[in-house]
Amino acid sequence: MLTEEELAIFEYELIKLMDEYRKCVDQSLKLKIQEDMTWLKTAIFSPGMHGQTIEN
């Protein structure tokens, strides 16, 4: 589960990745960025992910 601070960081990083994706011309790099965006979206929008910290 995510704390409010972790959620804010993930949302900030997702915005940065989306900007990098739009500017990127290298298709293989775009794929990697897209994978990272998918992981962050899953972490942010999954039900029950808010309120507890992520275990390492």
PQR file of N, CA, C, O and H, with PARSE charges and radii, in Angstrom:
ATOM      1  N   MET A   1       0.828  -1.175   0.000 -0.4000 1.5000
ATOM      2  CA  MET A   1       0.000   0.000   0.000 -0.0000 2.0000
ATOM      3  C   MET A   1       0.884   1.254   0.000  0.5500 1.7000
ATOM      4  O   MET A   1       2.027   1.220   0.454 -0.5500 1.4000
ATOM      5  N   LEU A   2       0.347   2.332  -0.505 -0.4000 1.5000
ATOM      6  CA  LEU A   2       1.113   3.572  -0.650 -0.0000 2.0000
ATOM      7  C   LEU A   2       0.741   4.600   0.406  0.5500 1.7000
ATOM      8  O   LEU A   2      -0.423   4.734   0.783 -0.5500 1.4000
ATOM      9  H   LEU A   2      -0.583   2.360  -0.874  0.4000 1.0000
ATOM     10  N   THR A   3       1.737   5.314   0.870 -0.4000 1.5000
ATOM     11  CA  THR A   3       1.470   6.481   1.706 -0.0000 2.0000
ATOM     12  C   THR A   3       1.162   7.648   0.777  0.5500 1.7000
ATOM     13  O   THR A   3       1.373   7.555  -0.433 -0.5500 1.4000
ATOM     14  H   THR A   3       2.682   5.205   0.564  0.4000 1.0000
ATOM     15  N   GLU A   4       0.670   8.731   1.330 -0.4000 1.5000
ATOM     16  CA  GLU A   4       0.392   9.920   0.520 -0.0000 2.0000
ATOM     17  C   GLU A   4       1.676  10.450  -0.122  0.5500 1.7000
ATOM     18  O   GLU A   4       1.648  10.924  -1.258 -0.5500 1.4000
ATOM     19  H   GLU A   4       0.498   8.807   2.312  0.4000 1.0000
ATOM     20  N   GLU A   5       2.794  10.375   0.591 -0.4000 1.5000
ATOM     21  CA  GLU A   5       4.068  10.850   0.046 -0.0000 2.0000
ATOM     22  C   GLU A   5       4.523   9.997  -1.130  0.5500 1.7000
ATOM     23  O   GLU A   5       4.983  10.521  -2.145 -0.5500 1.4000
ATOM     24  H   GLU A   5       2.817   9.990   1.514  0.4000 1.0000
ATOM     25  N   GLU A   6       4.395   8.686  -0.990 -0.4000 1.5000
ATOM     26  CA  GLU A   6       4.766   7.787  -2.087 -0.0000 2.0000
ATOM     27  C   GLU A   6       3.871   8.019  -3.300  0.5500 1.7000
ATOM     28  O   GLU A   6       4.346   8.040  -4.436 -0.5500 1.4000
ATOM     29  H   GLU A   6       4.022   8.260  -0.166  0.4000 1.0000
ATOM     30  N   LEU A   7       2.590   8.190  -3.055 -0.4000 1.5000
ATOM     31  CA  LEU A   7       1.657   8.451  -4.142 -0.0000 2.0000
ATOM     32  C   LEU A   7       2.041   9.730  -4.889  0.5500 1.7000
ATOM     33  O   LEU A   7       2.024   9.762  -6.120 -0.5500 1.4000
ATOM     34  H   LEU A   7       2.205   8.174  -2.133  0.4000 1.0000
ATOM     35  N   ALA A   8       2.383  10.769  -4.152 -0.4000 1.5000
ATOM     36  CA  ALA A   8       2.778  12.032  -4.779 -0.0000 2.0000
ATOM     37  C   ALA A   8       4.032  11.849  -5.629  0.5500 1.7000
ATOM     38  O   ALA A   8       4.122  12.396  -6.728 -0.5500 1.4000
ATOM     39  H   ALA A   8       2.397  10.744  -3.153  0.4000 1.0000
ATOM     40  N   ILE A   9       4.991  11.091  -5.130 -0.4000 1.5000
ATOM     41  CA  ILE A   9       6.227  10.836  -5.881 -0.0000 2.0000
ATOM     42  C   ILE A   9       5.920  10.043  -7.149  0.5500 1.7000
ATOM     43  O   ILE A   9       6.423  10.381  -8.221 -0.5500 1.4000
ATOM     44  H   ILE A   9       4.918  10.647  -4.237  0.4000 1.0000
ATOM     45  N   PHE A  10       5.106   9.001  -7.045 -0.4000 1.5000
ATOM     46  CA  PHE A  10       4.753   8.191  -8.215 -0.0000 2.0000
ATOM     47  C   PHE A  10       4.028   9.028  -9.260  0.5500 1.7000
ATOM     48  O   PHE A  10       4.299   8.902 -10.454 -0.5500 1.4000
ATOM     49  H   PHE A  10       4.698   8.727  -6.174  0.4000 1.0000
ATOM     50  N   GLU A  11       3.115   9.876  -8.820 -0.4000 1.5000
ATOM     51  CA  GLU A  11       2.388  10.728  -9.768 -0.0000 2.0000
ATOM     52  C   GLU A  11       3.340  11.704 -10.455  0.5500 1.7000
ATOM     53  O   GLU A  11       3.234  11.933 -11.659 -0.5500 1.4000
ATOM     54  H   GLU A  11       2.895   9.979  -7.850  0.4000 1.0000
ATOM     55  N   TYR A  12       4.271  12.278  -9.691 -0.4000 1.5000
ATOM     56  CA  TYR A  12       5.262  13.201 -10.252 -0.0000 2.0000
ATOM     57  C   TYR A  12       6.131  12.478 -11.284  0.5500 1.7000
ATOM     58  O   TYR A  12       6.376  13.005 -12.369 -0.5500 1.4000
ATOM     59  H   TYR A  12       4.358  12.092  -8.712  0.4000 1.0000
ATOM     60  N   GLU A  13       6.591  11.290 -10.950 -0.4000 1.5000
ATOM     61  CA  GLU A  13       7.433  10.510 -11.865 -0.0000 2.0000
ATOM     62  C   GLU A  13       6.659  10.106 -13.111  0.5500 1.7000
ATOM     63  O   GLU A  13       7.221  10.089 -14.206 -0.5500 1.4000
ATOM     64  H   GLU A  13       6.392  10.862 -10.068  0.4000 1.0000
ATOM     65  N   LEU A  14       5.380   9.782 -12.963 -0.4000 1.5000
ATOM     66  CA  LEU A  14       4.557   9.432 -14.119 -0.0000 2.0000
ATOM     67  C   LEU A  14       4.436  10.615 -15.072  0.5500 1.7000
ATOM     68  O   LEU A  14       4.532  10.446 -16.287 -0.5500 1.4000
ATOM     69  H   LEU A  14       4.923   9.796 -12.074  0.4000 1.0000
ATOM     70  N   ILE A  15       4.230  11.793 -14.536 -0.4000 1.5000
ATOM     71  CA  ILE A  15       4.153  12.998 -15.370 -0.0000 2.0000
ATOM     72  C   ILE A  15       5.472  13.215 -16.113  0.5500 1.7000
ATOM     73  O   ILE A  15       5.470  13.539 -17.300 -0.5500 1.4000
ATOM     74  H   ILE A  15       4.153  11.930 -13.549  0.4000 1.0000
ATOM     75  N   LYS A  16       6.589  13.038 -15.422 -0.4000 1.5000
ATOM     76  CA  LYS A  16       7.898  13.190 -16.074 -0.0000 2.0000
ATOM     77  C   LYS A  16       8.081  12.162 -17.188  0.5500 1.7000
ATOM     78  O   LYS A  16       8.560  12.499 -18.271 -0.5500 1.4000
ATOM     79  H   LYS A  16       6.591  12.774 -14.458  0.4000 1.0000
ATOM     80  N   LEU A  17       7.704  10.912 -16.927 -0.4000 1.5000
ATOM     81  CA  LEU A  17       7.838   9.869 -17.944 -0.0000 2.0000
ATOM     82  C   LEU A  17       6.957  10.148 -19.155  0.5500 1.7000
ATOM     83  O   LEU A  17       7.373   9.920 -20.291 -0.5500 1.4000
ATOM     84  H   LEU A  17       7.315  10.639 -16.047  0.4000 1.0000
ATOM     85  N   MET A  18       5.754  10.635 -18.923 -0.4000 1.5000
ATOM     86  CA  MET A  18       4.861  10.957 -20.037 -0.0000 2.0000
ATOM     87  C   MET A  18       5.474  12.046 -20.915  0.5500 1.7000
ATOM     88  O   MET A  18       5.364  11.994 -22.140 -0.5500 1.4000
ATOM     89  H   MET A  18       5.417  10.820 -18.001  0.4000 1.0000
ATOM     90  N   ASP A  19       6.112  13.021 -20.297 -0.4000 1.5000
ATOM     91  CA  ASP A  19       6.771  14.085 -21.048 -0.0000 2.0000
ATOM     92  C   ASP A  19       7.956  13.531 -21.839  0.5500 1.7000
ATOM     93  O   ASP A  19       8.140  13.872 -23.007 -0.5500 1.4000
ATOM     94  H   ASP A  19       6.201  13.063 -19.302  0.4000 1.0000
ATOM     95  N   GLU A  20       8.757  12.676 -21.200 -0.4000 1.5000
ATOM     96  CA  GLU A  20       9.890  12.053 -21.893 -0.0000 2.0000
ATOM     97  C   GLU A  20       9.403  11.208 -23.074  0.5500 1.7000
ATOM     98  O   GLU A  20      10.013  11.219 -24.143 -0.5500 1.4000
ATOM     99  H   GLU A  20       8.607  12.399 -20.251  0.4000 1.0000
ATOM    100  N   TYR A  21       8.313  10.485 -22.878 -0.4000 1.5000
ATOM    101  CA  TYR A  21       7.760   9.632 -23.935 -0.0000 2.0000
ATOM    102  C   TYR A  21       7.362  10.466 -25.145  0.5500 1.7000
ATOM    103  O   TYR A  21       7.654  10.089 -26.279 -0.5500 1.4000
ATOM    104  H   TYR A  21       7.817  10.476 -22.009  0.4000 1.0000
ATOM    105  N   ARG A  22       6.700  11.591 -24.915 -0.4000 1.5000
ATOM    106  CA  ARG A  22       6.265  12.454 -26.019 -0.0000 2.0000
ATOM    107  C   ARG A  22       7.454  13.012 -26.800  0.5500 1.7000
ATOM    108  O   ARG A  22       7.362  13.194 -28.014 -0.5500 1.4000
ATOM    109  H   ARG A  22       6.462  11.898 -23.993  0.4000 1.0000
ATOM    110  N   LYS A  23       8.560  13.285 -26.122 -0.4000 1.5000
ATOM    111  CA  LYS A  23       9.727  13.890 -26.761 -0.0000 2.0000
ATOM    112  C   LYS A  23      10.668  12.860 -27.403  0.5500 1.7000
ATOM    113  O   LYS A  23      11.485  13.213 -28.253 -0.5500 1.4000
ATOM    114  H   LYS A  23       8.635  13.138 -25.136  0.4000 1.0000
ATOM    115  N   CYS A  24      10.553  11.611 -27.004 -0.4000 1.5000
ATOM    116  CA  CYS A  24      11.489  10.574 -27.423 -0.0000 2.0000
ATOM    117  C   CYS A  24      11.262  10.177 -28.881  0.5500 1.7000
ATOM    118  O   CYS A  24      10.122  10.034 -29.323 -0.5500 1.4000
ATOM    119  H   CYS A  24       9.889  11.324 -26.314  0.4000 1.0000
ATOM    120  N   VAL A  25      12.359  10.002 -29.624 -0.4000 1.5000
ATOM    121  CA  VAL A  25      12.281   9.558 -31.016 -0.0000 2.0000
ATOM    122  C   VAL A  25      12.772   8.117 -31.192  0.5500 1.7000
ATOM    123  O   VAL A  25      12.528   7.506 -32.232 -0.5500 1.4000
ATOM    124  H   VAL A  25      13.285  10.118 -29.265  0.4000 1.0000
ATOM    125  N   ASP A  26      13.450   7.582 -30.203 -0.4000 1.5000
ATOM    126  CA  ASP A  26      13.978   6.219 -30.237 -0.0000 2.0000
ATOM    127  C   ASP A  26      12.877   5.243 -29.811  0.5500 1.7000
ATOM    128  O   ASP A  26      12.434   5.264 -28.663 -0.5500 1.4000
ATOM    129  H   ASP A  26      13.649   8.079 -29.358  0.4000 1.0000
ATOM    130  N   GLN A  27      12.437   4.387 -30.745 -0.4000 1.5000
ATOM    131  CA  GLN A  27      11.319   3.489 -30.482 -0.0000 2.0000
ATOM    132  C   GLN A  27      11.615   2.480 -29.373  0.5500 1.7000
ATOM    133  O   GLN A  27      10.722   2.160 -28.589 -0.5500 1.4000
ATOM    134  H   GLN A  27      12.797   4.370 -31.678  0.4000 1.0000
ATOM    135  N   SER A  28      12.832   1.978 -29.290 -0.4000 1.5000
ATOM    136  CA  SER A  28      13.145   1.005 -28.240 -0.0000 2.0000
ATOM    137  C   SER A  28      13.133   1.678 -26.866  0.5500 1.7000
ATOM    138  O   SER A  28      12.711   1.069 -25.883 -0.5500 1.4000
ATOM    139  H   SER A  28      13.558   2.238 -29.928  0.4000 1.0000
ATOM    140  N   LEU A  29      13.585   2.909 -26.793 -0.4000 1.5000
ATOM    141  CA  LEU A  29      13.543   3.651 -25.537 -0.0000 2.0000
ATOM    142  C   LEU A  29      12.104   4.002 -25.175  0.5500 1.7000
ATOM    143  O   LEU A  29      11.731   3.971 -24.002 -0.5500 1.4000
ATOM    144  H   LEU A  29      13.927   3.404 -27.592  0.4000 1.0000
ATOM    145  N   LYS A  30      11.299   4.335 -26.180 -0.4000 1.5000
ATOM    146  CA  LYS A  30       9.884   4.630 -25.924 -0.0000 2.0000
ATOM    147  C   LYS A  30       9.186   3.417 -25.313  0.5500 1.7000
ATOM    148  O   LYS A  30       8.334   3.568 -24.437 -0.5500 1.4000
ATOM    149  H   LYS A  30      11.602   4.360 -27.132  0.4000 1.0000
ATOM    150  N   LEU A  31       9.538   2.227 -25.766 -0.4000 1.5000
ATOM    151  CA  LEU A  31       8.950   1.007 -25.225 -0.0000 2.0000
ATOM    152  C   LEU A  31       9.294   0.852 -23.743  0.5500 1.7000
ATOM    153  O   LEU A  31       8.431   0.510 -22.934 -0.5500 1.4000
ATOM    154  H   LEU A  31      10.230   2.104 -26.478  0.4000 1.0000
ATOM    155  N   LYS A  32      10.540   1.103 -23.393 -0.4000 1.5000
ATOM    156  CA  LYS A  32      10.959   1.009 -21.996 -0.0000 2.0000
ATOM    157  C   LYS A  32      10.248   2.060 -21.136  0.5500 1.7000
ATOM    158  O   LYS A  32       9.832   1.771 -20.014 -0.5500 1.4000
ATOM    159  H   LYS A  32      11.242   1.381 -24.050  0.4000 1.0000
ATOM    160  N   ILE A  33      10.116   3.254 -21.656 -0.4000 1.5000
ATOM    161  CA  ILE A  33       9.404   4.310 -20.936 -0.0000 2.0000
ATOM    162  C   ILE A  33       7.950   3.911 -20.746  0.5500 1.7000
ATOM    163  O   ILE A  33       7.379   4.113 -19.674 -0.5500 1.4000
ATOM    164  H   ILE A  33      10.454   3.489 -22.568  0.4000 1.0000
ATOM    165  N   GLN A  34       7.354   3.345 -21.785 -0.4000 1.5000
ATOM    166  CA  GLN A  34       5.961   2.914 -21.707 -0.0000 2.0000
ATOM    167  C   GLN A  34       5.782   1.819 -20.651  0.5500 1.7000
ATOM    168  O   GLN A  34       4.781   1.813 -19.935 -0.5500 1.4000
ATOM    169  H   GLN A  34       7.817   3.181 -22.656  0.4000 1.0000
ATOM    170  N   GLU A  35       6.725   0.908 -20.548 -0.4000 1.5000
ATOM    171  CA  GLU A  35       6.671  -0.136 -19.520 -0.0000 2.0000
ATOM    172  C   GLU A  35       6.717   0.475 -18.129  0.5500 1.7000
ATOM    173  O   GLU A  35       5.971   0.060 -17.243 -0.5500 1.4000
ATOM    174  H   GLU A  35       7.539   0.912 -21.129  0.4000 1.0000
ATOM    175  N   ASP A  36       7.597   1.467 -17.930 -0.4000 1.5000
ATOM    176  CA  ASP A  36       7.683   2.145 -16.644 -0.0000 2.0000
ATOM    177  C   ASP A  36       6.384   2.890 -16.323  0.5500 1.7000
ATOM    178  O   ASP A  36       5.927   2.888 -15.180 -0.5500 1.4000
ATOM    179  H   ASP A  36       8.203   1.804 -18.650  0.4000 1.0000
ATOM    180  N   MET A  37       5.796   3.524 -17.336 -0.4000 1.5000
ATOM    181  CA  MET A  37       4.540   4.233 -17.119 -0.0000 2.0000
ATOM    182  C   MET A  37       3.434   3.251 -16.727  0.5500 1.7000
ATOM    183  O   MET A  37       2.615   3.549 -15.858 -0.5500 1.4000
ATOM    184  H   MET A  37       6.166   3.526 -18.264  0.4000 1.0000
ATOM    185  N   THR A  38       3.411   2.100 -17.358 -0.4000 1.5000
ATOM    186  CA  THR A  38       2.403   1.090 -17.034 -0.0000 2.0000
ATOM    187  C   THR A  38       2.556   0.628 -15.592  0.5500 1.7000
ATOM    188  O   THR A  38       1.562   0.495 -14.878 -0.5500 1.4000
ATOM    189  H   THR A  38       4.076   1.857 -18.065  0.4000 1.0000
ATOM    190  N   TRP A  39       3.787   0.382 -15.152 -0.4000 1.5000
ATOM    191  CA  TRP A  39       4.021  -0.042 -13.776 -0.0000 2.0000
ATOM    192  C   TRP A  39       3.553   1.033 -12.790  0.5500 1.7000
ATOM    193  O   TRP A  39       2.884   0.724 -11.803 -0.5500 1.4000
ATOM    194  H   TRP A  39       4.595   0.491 -15.731  0.4000 1.0000
ATOM    195  N   LEU A  40       3.903   2.283 -13.056 -0.4000 1.5000
ATOM    196  CA  LEU A  40       3.489   3.367 -12.163 -0.0000 2.0000
ATOM    197  C   LEU A  40       1.973   3.524 -12.137  0.5500 1.7000
ATOM    198  O   LEU A  40       1.389   3.719 -11.071 -0.5500 1.4000
ATOM    199  H   LEU A  40       4.446   2.533 -13.858  0.4000 1.0000
ATOM    200  N   LYS A  41       1.336   3.440 -13.294 -0.4000 1.5000
ATOM    201  CA  LYS A  41      -0.129   3.539 -13.335 -0.0000 2.0000
ATOM    202  C   LYS A  41      -0.762   2.419 -12.516  0.5500 1.7000
ATOM    203  O   LYS A  41      -1.737   2.644 -11.799 -0.5500 1.4000
ATOM    204  H   LYS A  41       1.810   3.282 -14.159  0.4000 1.0000
ATOM    205  N   THR A  42      -0.211   1.223 -12.624 -0.4000 1.5000
ATOM    206  CA  THR A  42      -0.728   0.102 -11.843 -0.0000 2.0000
ATOM    207  C   THR A  42      -0.586   0.381 -10.349  0.5500 1.7000
ATOM    208  O   THR A  42      -1.510   0.130  -9.576 -0.5500 1.4000
ATOM    209  H   THR A  42       0.581   1.040 -13.207  0.4000 1.0000
ATOM    210  N   ALA A  43       0.562   0.895  -9.948 -0.4000 1.5000
ATOM    211  CA  ALA A  43       0.787   1.200  -8.537 -0.0000 2.0000
ATOM    212  C   ALA A  43      -0.138   2.307  -8.046  0.5500 1.7000
ATOM    213  O   ALA A  43      -0.636   2.254  -6.922 -0.5500 1.4000
ATOM    214  H   ALA A  43       1.313   1.099 -10.576  0.4000 1.0000
ATOM    215  N   ILE A  44      -0.363   3.300  -8.885 -0.4000 1.5000
ATOM    216  CA  ILE A  44      -1.176   4.449  -8.489 -0.0000 2.0000
ATOM    217  C   ILE A  44      -2.661   4.100  -8.462  0.5500 1.7000
ATOM    218  O   ILE A  44      -3.363   4.472  -7.522 -0.5500 1.4000
ATOM    219  H   ILE A  44       0.041   3.343  -9.798  0.4000 1.0000
ATOM    220  N   PHE A  45      -3.144   3.396  -9.469 -0.4000 1.5000
ATOM    221  CA  PHE A  45      -4.577   3.221  -9.655 -0.0000 2.0000
ATOM    222  C   PHE A  45      -5.131   1.874  -9.201  0.5500 1.7000
ATOM    223  O   PHE A  45      -6.334   1.641  -9.322 -0.5500 1.4000
ATOM    224  H   PHE A  45      -2.573   3.093 -10.233  0.4000 1.0000
ATOM    225  N   SER A  46      -4.295   0.984  -8.684 -0.4000 1.5000
ATOM    226  CA  SER A  46      -4.795  -0.301  -8.215 -0.0000 2.0000
ATOM    227  C   SER A  46      -5.642  -0.120  -6.957  0.5500 1.7000
ATOM    228  O   SER A  46      -5.259   0.620  -6.051 -0.5500 1.4000
ATOM    229  H   SER A  46      -3.318   1.173  -8.585  0.4000 1.0000
ATOM    230  N   PRO A  47      -6.792  -0.791  -6.901 -0.5600 1.5000
ATOM    231  CA  PRO A  47      -7.619  -0.682  -5.705  0.2800 2.0000
ATOM    232  C   PRO A  47      -6.876  -1.166  -4.470  0.5500 1.7000
ATOM    233  O   PRO A  47      -6.180  -2.180  -4.526 -0.5500 1.4000
ATOM    234  N   GLY A  48      -7.011  -0.468  -3.377 -0.4000 1.5000
ATOM    235  CA  GLY A  48      -6.385  -0.872  -2.134 -0.0000 2.0000
ATOM    236  C   GLY A  48      -4.923  -0.518  -2.003  0.5500 1.7000
ATOM    237  O   GLY A  48      -4.275  -0.947  -1.048 -0.5500 1.4000
ATOM    238  H   GLY A  48      -7.576   0.356  -3.332  0.4000 1.0000
ATOM    239  N   MET A  49      -4.374   0.262  -2.945 -0.4000 1.5000
ATOM    240  CA  MET A  49      -2.947   0.590  -2.874 -0.0000 2.0000
ATOM    241  C   MET A  49      -2.657   1.797  -2.004  0.5500 1.7000
ATOM    242  O   MET A  49      -1.487   2.102  -1.772 -0.5500 1.4000
ATOM    243  H   MET A  49      -4.900   0.610  -3.720  0.4000 1.0000
ATOM    244  N   HIS A  50      -3.661   2.491  -1.517 -0.4000 1.5000
ATOM    245  CA  HIS A  50      -3.439   3.696  -0.748 -0.0000 2.0000
ATOM    246  C   HIS A  50      -3.577   3.423   0.742  0.5500 1.7000
ATOM    247  O   HIS A  50      -4.452   2.671   1.171 -0.5500 1.4000
ATOM    248  H   HIS A  50      -4.612   2.243  -1.706  0.4000 1.0000
ATOM    249  N   GLY A  51      -2.698   4.047   1.527 -0.4000 1.5000
ATOM    250  CA  GLY A  51      -2.839   3.991   2.967 -0.0000 2.0000
ATOM    251  C   GLY A  51      -1.793   3.169   3.677  0.5500 1.7000
ATOM    252  O   GLY A  51      -1.633   3.325   4.888 -0.5500 1.4000
ATOM    253  H   GLY A  51      -1.987   4.658   1.178  0.4000 1.0000
ATOM    254  N   GLN A  52      -1.066   2.296   2.989 -0.4000 1.5000
ATOM    255  CA  GLN A  52      -0.015   1.522   3.613 -0.0000 2.0000
ATOM    256  C   GLN A  52       1.243   1.636   2.754  0.5500 1.7000
ATOM    257  O   GLN A  52       1.154   1.937   1.564 -0.5500 1.4000
ATOM    258  H   GLN A  52      -1.197   2.169   2.005  0.4000 1.0000
ATOM    259  N   THR A  53       2.414   1.398   3.347 -0.4000 1.5000
ATOM    260  CA  THR A  53       3.665   1.535   2.623 -0.0000 2.0000
ATOM    261  C   THR A  53       3.986   0.275   1.833  0.5500 1.7000
ATOM    262  O   THR A  53       3.487  -0.808   2.137 -0.5500 1.4000
ATOM    263  H   THR A  53       2.487   1.153   4.314  0.4000 1.0000
ATOM    264  N   ILE A  54       4.816   0.428   0.829 -0.4000 1.5000
ATOM    265  CA  ILE A  54       5.297  -0.702   0.030 -0.0000 2.0000
ATOM    266  C   ILE A  54       6.443  -1.363   0.784  0.5500 1.7000
ATOM    267  O   ILE A  54       7.352  -0.684   1.263 -0.5500 1.4000
ATOM    268  H   ILE A  54       5.222   1.308   0.582  0.4000 1.0000
ATOM    269  N   GLU A  55       6.398  -2.670   0.887 -0.4000 1.5000
ATOM    270  CA  GLU A  55       7.458  -3.423   1.547 -0.0000 2.0000
ATOM    271  C   GLU A  55       8.607  -3.621   0.574  0.5500 1.7000
ATOM    272  O   GLU A  55       8.374  -3.895  -0.603 -0.5500 1.4000
ATOM    273  H   GLU A  55       5.660  -3.221   0.498  0.4000 1.0000
ATOM    274  N   ASN A  56       9.835  -3.490   1.038 -0.4000 1.5000
ATOM    275  CA  ASN A  56      11.003  -3.713   0.184 -0.0000 2.0000
ATOM    276  C   ASN A  56      11.290  -5.179   0.032  0.5500 1.7000
ATOM    277  O   ASN A  56      12.240  -5.555  -0.654 -0.5500 1.4000
ATOM    278  H   ASN A  56      10.024  -3.267   1.994  0.4000 1.0000
TER
END
